[in-house]
Amino acid sequence: MSLKAEYISQLRSAYKGLENEPLESHISDNLLSPFIVELPQSVLKQAQDVVSTLFALREKKSYQLHYQELAGMKGFKDPGNKSIMMSYDFHLDEQQNLRLIEVNTNASFLALGTELYKARKLPMPVSDFSFDETRQDILTEMSLQGKKPHSPFKVAITDDKPSEQRLFIEFLVYNELFKSWGWDSRIVDYRDLFKDFSPEFIYNRYTDFFLNEDSSTILREKFVNGEVCLSPNPYEYLLLADKQRMIEWSQEGFLESHGMTAEQIQLIRTVVPHSYDLNTTDIETIWALRKKLFFKPKNAFGSKQSYKGASISRKAFDELPKADTIGQEFVQAPELPFNTPEGSQNFKYDLRCYAYQGRLQLVVARLYQGQVTNLRTPYGGFACVLFK
């Protein structure tokens, strides 16, 4: 049986509501990699240390006050809750040190990744993580806002045209999971929220991170007024996932000013690639450094408008400041050889490490060939990680 068939069998056995869904068409051929990435246990410990250290920074009162005015300028304040199902995406360098590529508040594949480990009968990287913890995380989010769920608890899973998203299957899985807990759960386009359904909690996969679009107005108002628990949310994105933060974490004295310990500072400086703001750094200095940098917009997602500095033209480079771009120390993706039906091939990979608050919950790898992860490489896609 193929991995895709095994996976579909796992989903149908775990979620009876999916029995009649066309899962074969919902799961693209290159979504799941047949390979397993094997790494030393020390990498898993590093991931947990980075997650807990960056969350400790986020929790510093001085750090939150530092961004209070900026949050106010963007029209919101601390909603009280954090953000569920975030990820920290890493490359692994030649010294086996994790290097942070980005923090992702709207990360996909935690639920599907958990089911992938089950389908492959492999041990979970974090042995005591289960969906019971996800359930408690959501209830914790409500509690942090001073809310108690009504009965039945009304929950929405939202995105831009969710049924057209490449990972719509994950929304179906979450919907079935939430229903299994007795919750009134629905998948709703963000434009249609609050029309015929008034959720108390929204699991947010919509990538208008600051809810700036005109079409986001109603959702923004409900969030700002505290009428709904939105998770992930713009405040958490501001504190951790806006790529401007990586620029600031690179600045001498910044971490020290917020009372981080020498050990914490050393860890962050080791993990976070040095980053530059193209709007405030001398452009000729950046041009001279370009071959050692990777350029990407501060508030984009995926690999949109991203450029490897070694191959960028001067014309394209001169347009980057207009796009509010970050120049980040280029960290080469690690590669591993795997045997395919066409012979041995090398695949690049990154590590997606999911977390809630300061706790690591799951790790998956994304295998690919080419410049960026695209889930279109034959034999590439999401893969399990075995830590030994």
Backbone hydrogen bonds in HBPLUS format (Angstrom, degrees):
<---DONOR---> <-ACCEPTOR-->    atom                        ^
c    i                          cat <-CA-CA->   ^        H-A-AA   ^      H-
h    n   atom  resd res      DA  || num        DHA   H-A  angle D-A-AA Bond
n    s   type  num  typ     dist DA aas  dist angle  dist       angle   num
A0006-GLU N   A0002-SER O   2.88 MM   4  6.19 160.9  1.92 153.6 159.2     1
A0007-TYR N   A0003-LEU O   2.80 MM   4  5.97 156.3  1.86 152.1 158.9     2
A0008-ILE N   A0004-LYS O   2.93 MM   4  6.16 160.1  1.97 149.0 154.0     3
A0009-SER N   A0005-ALA O   2.96 MM   4  6.14 156.1  2.01 146.3 153.2     4
A0010-GLN N   A0006-GLU O   2.93 MM   4  6.22 151.0  2.01 143.8 151.7     5
A0011-LEU N   A0007-TYR O   2.95 MM   4  6.29 160.6  1.98 153.3 157.7     6
A0012-ARG N   A0008-ILE O   2.93 MM   4  6.13 162.8  1.96 151.7 156.4     7
A0013-SER N   A0009-SER O   2.99 MM   4  6.11 148.5  2.09 144.1 152.4     8
A0014-ALA N   A0010-GLN O   2.99 MM   4  6.11 146.2  2.10 145.1 154.4     9
A0015-TYR N   A0011-LEU O   2.88 MM   4  5.88 147.4  1.99 148.8 156.6    10
A0018-LEU N   A0015-TYR O   2.89 MM   3  5.64 165.9  1.91 124.4 128.8    11
A0019-GLU N   A0016-LYS O   3.16 MM   3  5.51 169.1  2.18 115.6 117.7    12
A0021-GLU N   A0018-LEU O   3.05 MM   3  5.08 161.0  2.09 107.3 113.4    13
A0023-LEU N   A0021-GLU O   2.78 MM   2  5.50 133.4  1.99 110.5  95.5    14
A0025-SER N   A0022-PRO O   3.06 MM   3  5.72 134.0  2.28 115.0 125.0    15
A0026-HIS N   A0022-PRO O   3.21 MM   4  6.50 137.6  2.40 140.4 152.1    16
A0026-HIS N   A0023-LEU O   3.04 MM   3  4.79 125.0  2.36  90.0 105.3    17
A0027-ILE N   A0023-LEU O   3.04 MM   4  6.12 133.6  2.26 151.1 158.9    18
A0031-LEU N   A0028-SER O   3.19 MM   3  5.37 163.3  2.22 116.5 115.5    19
A0382-PHE N   A0031-LEU O   2.78 MM 351  6.12 156.7  1.83 152.7 145.1    20
A0033-SER N   A0382-PHE O   2.83 MM 349  5.53 176.4  1.84 142.4 143.6    21
A0037-VAL N   A0384-CYS O   3.09 MM 347  6.44 164.7  2.11 162.2 159.3    22
A0386-LEU N   A0037-VAL O   2.77 MM 349  6.11 159.5  1.81 154.1 161.3    23
A0039-LEU N   A0386-LEU O   2.98 MM 347  6.29 157.4  2.03 148.0 154.0    24
A0388-LYS N   A0039-LEU O   2.89 MM 349  6.28 156.8  1.94 156.9 164.3    25
A0043-VAL N   A0040-PRO O   3.05 MM   3  5.81 151.9  2.13 120.5 126.4    26
A0044-LEU N   A0041-GLN O   3.09 MM   3  5.34 122.4  2.43 102.7 116.3    27
A0045-LYS N   A0041-GLN O   3.20 MM   4  6.64 155.0  2.26 149.8 156.8    28
A0046-GLN N   A0042-SER O   2.97 MM   4  6.23 154.6  2.03 143.4 150.4    29
A0047-ALA N   A0043-VAL O   2.99 MM   4  6.28 158.7  2.04 148.3 153.3    30
A0048-GLN N   A0044-LEU O   3.09 MM   4  6.42 161.3  2.12 150.7 154.6    31
A0049-ASP N   A0045-LYS O   2.91 MM   4  6.15 158.6  1.96 151.6 158.1    32
A0050-VAL N   A0046-GLN O   2.85 MM   4  6.13 157.7  1.90 157.7 163.3    33
A0051-VAL N   A0047-ALA O   3.01 MM   4  6.20 170.3  2.02 153.8 156.4    34
A0052-SER N   A0048-GLN O   3.00 MM   4  6.13 169.1  2.01 151.6 154.7    35
A0053-THR N   A0049-ASP O   2.92 MM   4  5.95 149.7  2.01 141.7 150.5    36
A0054-LEU N   A0050-VAL O   2.92 MM   4  6.05 171.3  1.92 158.8 160.3    37
A0055-PHE N   A0051-VAL O   3.06 MM   4  6.15 151.0  2.14 143.1 151.6    38
A0056-ALA N   A0052-SER O   2.92 MM   4  6.03 142.9  2.06 133.9 144.3    39
A0057-LEU N   A0053-THR O   3.01 MM   4  6.35 147.6  2.12 144.4 152.6    40
A0058-ARG N   A0054-LEU O   3.01 MM   4  6.25 157.9  2.06 141.4 147.4    41
A0059-GLU N   A0055-PHE O   2.95 MM   4  6.17 140.7  2.10 143.1 153.3    42
A0060-LYS N   A0057-LEU O   3.09 MM   3  5.34 152.5  2.17 106.4 114.7    43
A0063-TYR N   A0060-LYS O   3.08 MM   3  5.16 121.3  2.44  96.8 111.5    44
A0064-GLN N   A0060-LYS O   3.09 MM   4  6.48 159.6  2.13 155.6 160.1    45
A0065-LEU N   A0061-LYS O   2.92 MM   4  6.16 160.3  1.96 152.1 158.0    46
A0066-HIS N   A0062-SER O   2.93 MM   4  6.03 141.3  2.09 137.2 147.5    47
A0067-TYR N   A0064-GLN O   3.15 MM   3  5.45 137.7  2.34 101.8 112.3    48
A0068-GLN N   A0065-LEU O   3.18 MM   3  4.88 159.3  2.22  97.9 104.2    49
A0071-ALA N   A0067-TYR O   2.88 MM   4  6.08 161.5  1.92 154.2 159.0    50
A0072-GLY N   A0068-GLN O   2.96 MM   4  6.21 156.0  2.02 144.7 151.7    51
A0073-MET N   A0069-GLU O   2.86 MM   4  6.16 148.8  1.96 148.0 156.7    52
A0074-LYS N   A0070-LEU O   3.08 MM   4  6.36 138.0  2.26 140.1 151.1    53
A0074-LYS N   A0071-ALA O   3.06 MM   3  5.06 126.7  2.35  94.2 108.6    54
A0076-PHE N   A0071-ALA O   3.05 MM   5  5.56 175.4  2.05 143.1 141.6    55
A0075-GLY N   A0072-GLY O   2.96 MM   3  4.86 152.2  2.04  97.4 106.2    56
A0355-ALA N   A0086-MET O   2.96 MM 269  5.54 152.9  2.04 137.1 141.9    57
A0087-SER N   A0104-ASN O   2.80 MM  17  5.07 152.2  1.88 142.7 151.7    58
A0104-ASN N   A0087-SER O   2.78 MM  17  5.07 179.1  1.78 157.3 157.6    59
A0088-TYR N   A0353-CYS O   2.78 MM 265  5.09 149.2  1.87 135.4 144.7    60
A0353-CYS N   A0088-TYR O   2.98 MM 265  5.09 162.1  2.01 133.9 139.4    61
A0089-ASP N   A0102-GLU O   2.93 MM  13  5.47 169.6  1.95 176.1 175.0    62
A0101-ILE N   A0089-ASP O   2.71 MM  12  5.49 170.9  1.72 154.7 156.3    63
A0090-PHE N   A0351-LEU O   2.84 MM 261  5.10 160.6  1.87 148.0 154.6    64
A0351-LEU N   A0090-PHE O   2.88 MM 261  5.10 164.2  1.91 146.3 151.4    65
A0091-HIS N   A0099-ARG O   2.92 MM   8  5.22 155.9  1.98 148.3 154.8    66
A0099-ARG N   A0091-HIS O   2.81 MM   8  5.22 156.8  1.86 152.5 152.5    67
A0093-ASP N   A0097-ASN O   2.94 MM   4  5.42 169.7  1.95 152.6 152.1    68
A0096-GLN N   A0093-ASP O   2.89 MM   3  5.25 153.9  1.96 120.0 121.9    69
A0100-LEU N   A0271-VAL O   2.80 MM 171  5.65 152.3  1.87 133.5 142.8    70
A0113-GLY N   A0109-PHE O   2.71 MM   4  5.33 143.7  1.84 127.8 138.5    71
A0114-THR N   A0110-LEU O   2.97 MM   4  6.14 155.8  2.03 144.5 150.3    72
A0115-GLU N   A0111-ALA O   3.10 MM   4  6.42 157.8  2.16 147.9 153.5    73
A0116-LEU N   A0112-LEU O   2.89 MM   4  6.12 135.4  2.09 137.2 150.2    74
A0117-TYR N   A0113-GLY O   3.12 MM   4  6.49 155.1  2.19 153.2 156.7    75
A0118-LYS N   A0114-THR O   3.26 MM   4  6.58 155.6  2.32 141.7 148.4    76
A0119-ALA N   A0115-GLU O   2.82 MM   4  6.03 158.3  1.86 147.7 153.7    77
A0120-ARG N   A0116-LEU O   3.00 MM   4  6.15 149.5  2.09 146.2 153.9    78
A0122-LEU N   A0117-TYR O   3.01 MM   5  5.22 168.3  2.03 150.1 153.0    79
A0121-LYS N   A0118-LYS O   3.09 MM   3  4.90 153.3  2.16  97.7 105.9    80
A0129-PHE N   A0126-VAL O   3.06 MM   3  5.71 166.9  2.08 128.2 128.5    81
A0133-GLU N   A0130-SER O   2.99 MM   3  5.58 140.5  2.15 111.5 120.8    82
A0135-ARG N   A0131-PHE O   2.97 MM   4  6.28 157.4  2.02 149.4 154.4    83
A0136-GLN N   A0132-ASP O   3.08 MM   4  6.36 156.2  2.14 141.5 147.5    84
A0137-ASP N   A0133-GLU O   2.78 MM   4  6.04 148.6  1.88 148.1 157.8    85
A0138-ILE N   A0134-THR O   3.09 MM   4  6.40 155.1  2.15 150.6 155.2    86
A0139-LEU N   A0135-ARG O   3.16 MM   4  6.49 159.6  2.21 147.2 152.7    87
A0140-THR N   A0136-GLN O   2.78 MM   4  5.98 147.5  1.88 146.3 156.2    88
A0141-GLU N   A0137-ASP O   2.90 MM   4  6.20 150.7  1.99 145.0 152.5    89
A0142-MET N   A0138-ILE O   3.12 MM   4  6.49 154.9  2.18 147.1 152.6    90
A0143-SER N   A0139-LEU O   2.96 MM   4  6.22 160.0  2.00 145.7 151.4    91
A0144-LEU N   A0140-THR O   2.84 MM   4  6.08 152.1  1.92 153.7 160.9    92
A0145-GLN N   A0142-MET O   3.03 MM   3  5.31 142.0  2.18 103.4 114.6    93
A0147-LYS N   A0142-MET O   2.94 MM   5  5.13 164.5  1.96 142.8 140.2    94
A0146-GLY N   A0143-SER O   2.80 MM   3  4.82 156.6  1.86 106.3 112.5    95
A0184-ASP N   A0153-PHE O   2.81 MM  31  5.78 150.0  1.90 141.6 151.4    96
A0200-GLU N   A0154-LYS O   2.83 MM  46  5.45 157.3  1.89 133.6 138.9    97
A0201-PHE N   A0154-LYS O   3.27 MM  47  6.66 157.4  2.32 155.0 161.1    98
A0155-VAL N   A0184-ASP O   2.92 MM  29  6.05 165.4  1.94 142.7 146.6    99
A0186-ARG N   A0155-VAL O   3.04 MM  31  6.55 144.3  2.17 148.6 159.4   100
A0156-ALA N   A0201-PHE O   2.95 MM  45  6.45 157.0  2.01 155.4 163.0   101
A0203-TYR N   A0156-ALA O   2.81 MM  47  6.21 157.2  1.86 168.0 171.3   102
A0157-ILE N   A0186-ARG O   2.87 MM  29  6.23 153.6  1.94 155.4 161.5   103
A0188-VAL N   A0157-ILE O   2.89 MM  31  6.06 159.3  1.93 152.7 159.5   104
A0158-THR N   A0203-TYR O   3.05 MM  45  6.38 167.1  2.06 164.4 166.4   105
A0205-ARG N   A0158-THR O   2.94 MM  47  5.95 159.3  1.98 157.3 164.2   106
A0190-TYR N   A0159-ASP O   3.10 MM  31  5.60 156.5  2.16 140.4 144.4   107
A0164-GLU N   A0161-LYS O   2.85 MM   3  5.57 157.9  1.90 126.5 133.9   108
A0165-GLN N   A0162-PRO O   3.08 MM   3  5.22 161.3  2.12 107.8 113.8   109
A0168-PHE N   A0165-GLN O   3.10 MM   3  5.15 139.9  2.26 122.0 115.0   110
A0170-GLU N   A0167-LEU O   2.90 MM   3  5.55 142.7  2.04 114.2 123.2   111
A0171-PHE N   A0168-PHE O   2.96 MM   3  5.18 121.0  2.32 102.2 117.1   112
A0172-LEU N   A0168-PHE O   3.10 MM   4  6.52 153.8  2.17 152.6 160.2   113
A0173-VAL N   A0169-ILE O   3.01 MM   4  6.32 151.3  2.09 144.1 151.8   114
A0174-TYR N   A0170-GLU O   2.91 MM   4  6.20 167.6  1.93 154.7 156.9   115
A0175-ASN N   A0171-PHE O   2.90 MM   4  6.03 158.1  1.95 146.4 153.1   116
A0176-GLU N   A0172-LEU O   3.02 MM   4  6.26 158.4  2.07 147.1 151.9   117
A0177-LEU N   A0173-VAL O   2.87 MM   4  6.09 158.4  1.91 151.7 158.7   118
A0178-PHE N   A0174-TYR O   2.82 MM   4  6.00 169.6  1.83 159.2 160.5   119
A0179-LYS N   A0175-ASN O   3.04 MM   4  6.17 156.4  2.09 142.5 149.3   120
A0180-SER N   A0176-GLU O   2.95 MM   4  6.14 144.3  2.08 142.6 152.2   121
A0180-SER N   A0177-LEU O   3.10 MM   3  5.12 121.2  2.46  93.9 108.7   122
A0181-TRP N   A0178-PHE O   3.09 MM   3  5.32 148.2  2.20 102.7 112.2   123
A0183-TRP N   A0178-PHE O   3.26 MM   5  5.66 155.9  2.32 147.8 144.0   124
A0182-GLY N   A0179-LYS O   2.88 MM   3  5.14 159.0  1.93 113.9 117.2   125
A0192-ASP N   A0189-ASP O   2.82 MM   3  5.37 146.3  1.93 117.4 127.6   126
A0195-LYS N   A0192-ASP O   3.23 MM   3  5.65 155.8  2.30 133.9 131.4   127
A0194-PHE N   A0197-PHE O   3.11 MM   3  5.05 124.3  2.44 166.9 168.3   128
A0229-CYS N   A0200-GLU O   2.98 MM  29  6.23 174.3  1.98 150.7 152.6   129
A0202-ILE N   A0229-CYS O   2.88 MM  27  6.22 161.6  1.91 164.1 163.3   130
A0231-SER N   A0202-ILE O   3.03 MM  29  6.21 166.7  2.05 176.1 174.6   131
A0204-ASN N   A0231-SER O   2.94 MM  27  5.61 158.7  1.98 116.4 123.5   132
A0211-LEU N   A0208-ASP O   2.85 MM   3  5.08 159.6  1.89 115.8 122.2   133
A0216-SER N   A0213-GLU O   2.86 MM   3  5.22 154.1  1.93 109.6 118.4   134
A0217-THR N   A0214-ASP O   3.21 MM   3  5.49 166.1  2.23 115.7 117.1   135
A0220-ARG N   A0216-SER O   2.80 MM   4  5.91 162.2  1.83 163.6 169.9   136
A0221-GLU N   A0217-THR O   2.89 MM   4  6.13 160.6  1.93 153.5 158.0   137
A0222-LYS N   A0218-ILE O   3.01 MM   4  6.26 164.0  2.04 153.2 157.1   138
A0223-PHE N   A0219-LEU O   2.97 MM   4  6.15 154.0  2.04 147.4 154.8   139
A0224-VAL N   A0220-ARG O   2.80 MM   4  5.99 174.0  1.80 160.6 162.0   140
A0225-ASN N   A0221-GLU O   2.94 MM   4  5.94 158.1  1.99 147.6 153.4   141
A0227-GLU N   A0222-LYS O   2.87 MM   5  5.02 142.3  2.01 155.9 161.1   142
A0226-GLY N   A0223-PHE O   3.04 MM   3  5.18 157.5  2.09 106.1 112.9   143
A0237-TYR N   A0233-ASN O   3.16 MM   4  6.43 159.5  2.21 152.6 158.9   144
A0238-LEU N   A0234-PRO O   2.89 MM   4  6.08 154.3  1.95 145.5 152.0   145
A0239-LEU N   A0235-TYR O   3.05 MM   4  6.36 157.5  2.11 149.5 154.6   146
A0240-LEU N   A0236-GLU O   3.01 MM   4  6.06 150.2  2.10 150.7 157.4   147
A0241-ALA N   A0237-TYR O   2.84 MM   4  4.63 129.2  2.09 116.9 132.5   148
A0242-ASP N   A0237-TYR O   2.79 MM   5  5.80 141.1  1.94 166.0 155.6   149
A0245-ARG N   A0242-ASP O   2.86 MM   3  5.83 160.0  1.90 129.8 134.2   150
A0243-LYS N   A0298-LYS O   3.45 MM  55  4.80 163.1  2.48 137.6 134.4   151
A0246-MET N   A0243-LYS O   3.12 MM   3  5.35 128.9  2.40 100.4 112.1   152
A0247-ILE N   A0244-GLN O   3.15 MM   3  5.17 124.9  2.47  95.1 108.9   153
A0248-GLU N   A0244-GLN O   3.12 MM   4  6.51 157.2  2.17 148.2 153.8   154
A0249-TRP N   A0245-ARG O   2.75 MM   4  6.02 157.9  1.80 156.0 162.6   155
A0250-SER N   A0247-ILE O   3.14 MM   3  5.25 136.2  2.34  96.1 108.3   156
A0251-GLN N   A0248-GLU O   3.02 MM   3  5.15 149.0  2.12 104.1 113.5   157
A0254-PHE N   A0251-GLN O   3.22 MM   3  5.72 163.3  2.24 127.2 132.0   158
A0257-SER N   A0253-GLY O   2.98 MM   4  6.03 145.9  2.10 142.9 150.7   159
A0258-HIS N   A0255-LEU O   3.15 MM   3  5.44 152.0  2.24 104.4 112.7   160
A0260-MET N   A0255-LEU O   3.45 MM   5  5.92 166.5  2.47 152.2 150.1   161
A0259-GLY N   A0256-GLU O   3.10 MM   3  5.37 160.0  2.14 115.8 115.2   162
A0265-ILE N   A0261-THR O   2.88 MM   4  6.13 163.3  1.91 157.9 162.6   163
A0266-GLN N   A0262-ALA O   2.97 MM   4  6.10 158.7  2.02 144.2 150.0   164
A0267-LEU N   A0263-GLU O   3.07 MM   4  6.28 155.6  2.13 144.3 150.6   165
A0268-ILE N   A0264-GLN O   3.01 MM   4  6.27 168.7  2.02 154.9 157.0   166
A0269-ARG N   A0265-ILE O   2.90 MM   4  6.04 165.6  1.92 154.1 158.5   167
A0270-THR N   A0266-GLN O   2.98 MM   4  6.05 141.3  2.13 139.8 149.8   168
A0271-VAL N   A0267-LEU O   2.98 MM   4  6.14 153.2  2.05 149.9 157.1   169
A0272-VAL N   A0268-ILE O   2.83 MM   4  5.74 169.1  1.84 156.9 159.7   170
A0329-GLU N   A0274-HIS O   2.81 MM  55  5.36 161.4  1.84 162.8 169.2   171
A0276-TYR N   A0327-GLY O   2.67 MM  51  4.93 151.8  1.75 144.8 154.7   172
A0327-GLY N   A0276-TYR O   2.88 MM  51  4.93 167.8  1.89 145.4 149.6   173
A0280-THR N   A0277-ASP O   3.15 MM   3  5.60 156.0  2.21 111.6 118.3   174
A0281-THR N   A0277-ASP O   2.99 MM   4  5.94 137.7  2.17 158.4 170.3   175
A0278-LEU N   A0325-THR O   3.35 MM  47  5.94 167.9  2.36 160.2 161.8   176
A0285-THR N   A0282-ASP O   3.06 MM   3  5.35 126.3  2.36 103.1 116.9   177
A0286-ILE N   A0282-ASP O   3.17 MM   4  6.59 154.8  2.24 150.2 157.1   178
A0287-TRP N   A0283-ILE O   2.89 MM   4  6.15 155.3  1.95 144.7 152.0   179
A0288-ALA N   A0284-GLU O   3.00 MM   4  6.16 153.2  2.08 140.5 146.8   180
A0289-LEU N   A0285-THR O   3.13 MM   4  6.39 136.7  2.33 137.6 149.2   181
A0289-LEU N   A0286-ILE O   3.02 MM   3  5.00 126.0  2.32  94.8 109.5   182
A0290-ARG N   A0286-ILE O   2.93 MM   4  5.83 109.2  2.45 141.9 159.7   183
A0290-ARG N   A0287-TRP O   3.25 MM   3  4.97 156.6  2.31  97.6 104.6   184
A0292-LYS N   A0289-LEU O   2.86 MM   3  5.77 163.4  1.89 135.0 140.4   185
A0293-LEU N   A0290-ARG O   2.92 MM   3  5.04 165.8  1.94 114.0 116.9   186
A0330-PHE N   A0292-LYS O   2.74 MM  38  5.50 177.4  1.74 139.7 138.9   187
A0309-GLY N   A0293-LEU O   2.91 MM  16  5.17 148.0  2.01 145.3 149.0   188
A0294-PHE N   A0328-GLN O   2.68 MM  34  5.16 144.2  1.80 144.2 156.7   189
A0328-GLN N   A0294-PHE O   2.84 MM  34  5.16 177.2  1.84 150.7 151.6   190
A0295-PHE N   A0307-TYR O   2.80 MM  12  5.08 167.3  1.81 161.0 161.7   191
A0307-TYR N   A0295-PHE O   2.83 MM  12  5.08 156.8  1.88 143.7 150.9   192
A0296-LYS N   A0326-ILE O   3.11 MM  30  5.59 157.4  2.16 152.1 159.2   193
A0326-ILE N   A0296-LYS O   2.89 MM  30  5.59 176.2  1.90 152.7 153.4   194
A0298-LYS N   A0324-ASP O   3.06 MM  26  6.27 164.5  2.09 165.2 160.8   195
A0311-SER N   A0308-LYS O   3.06 MM   3  5.85 159.1  2.10 123.4 129.1   196
A0317-PHE N   A0313-SER O   2.90 MM   4  6.05 157.7  1.95 148.5 155.8   197
A0318-ASP N   A0314-ARG O   2.92 MM   4  6.07 156.4  1.97 149.6 154.1   198
A0319-GLU N   A0316-ALA O   3.14 MM   3  5.34 145.9  2.26 102.1 112.2   199
A0320-LEU N   A0317-PHE O   3.01 MM   3  5.36 153.0  2.09 110.5 118.7   200
A0322-LYS N   A0319-GLU O   3.19 MM   3  5.71 134.3  2.40 112.3 123.4   201
A0323-ALA N   A0320-LEU O   2.90 MM   3  5.32 144.2  2.03 113.2 123.8   202
A0324-ASP N   A0321-PRO O   3.16 MM   3  5.21 161.3  2.20 110.3 111.0   203
A0349-TYR N   A0334-PRO O   3.12 MM  15  6.04 134.8  2.34 155.0 159.1   204
A0336-LEU N   A0347-PHE O   2.92 MM  11  5.46 152.4  2.00 143.4 150.5   205
A0347-PHE N   A0336-LEU O   2.87 MM  11  5.46 160.8  1.90 150.1 154.6   206
A0338-PHE N   A0345-GLN O   2.83 MM   7  5.56 158.4  1.88 156.1 161.9   207
A0345-GLN N   A0338-PHE O   2.89 MM   7  5.56 162.5  1.92 157.3 161.4   208
A0340-THR N   A0343-GLY O   2.98 MM   3  5.03 161.4  2.01 120.5 125.5   209
A0343-GLY N   A0340-THR O   2.87 MM   3  5.03 163.0  1.90 117.3 119.4   210
A0348-LYS N   A0368-TYR O   2.82 MM  20  5.32 145.0  1.95 177.2 170.7   211
A0368-TYR N   A0348-LYS O   2.95 MM  20  5.32 155.3  2.01 141.3 144.9   212
A0350-ASP N   A0366-ARG O   3.20 MM  16  5.45 142.5  2.35 131.0 141.2   213
A0366-ARG N   A0350-ASP O   2.99 MM  16  5.45 150.2  2.08 143.7 149.4   214
A0352-ARG N   A0364-VAL O   2.81 MM  12  5.37 170.2  1.81 164.4 167.6   215
A0364-VAL N   A0352-ARG O   3.02 MM  12  5.37 157.4  2.08 146.0 153.0   216
A0354-TYR N   A0362-LEU O   2.82 MM   8  5.19 152.2  1.90 151.8 159.6   217
A0361-GLN N   A0354-TYR O   2.78 MM   7  5.51 165.8  1.80 149.9 147.9   218
A0356-TYR N   A0359-ARG O   3.09 MM   3  5.51 149.6  2.18 150.1 155.7   219
A0359-ARG N   A0356-TYR O   2.99 MM   3  5.51 168.2  2.01 136.7 138.0   220
A0365-ALA N   A0383-ALA O   2.93 MM  18  5.03 172.6  1.93 147.8 150.1   221
A0383-ALA N   A0365-ALA O   2.77 MM  18  5.03 152.6  1.85 147.0 148.0   222
A0367-LEU N   A0381-GLY O   2.89 MM  14  5.15 165.9  1.91 146.3 142.7   223
A0381-GLY N   A0367-LEU O   2.94 MM  14  5.15 166.9  1.96 135.2 135.4   224
A0380-GLY N   A0377-THR O   2.82 MM   3  4.94 157.0  1.87 128.8 131.4   225
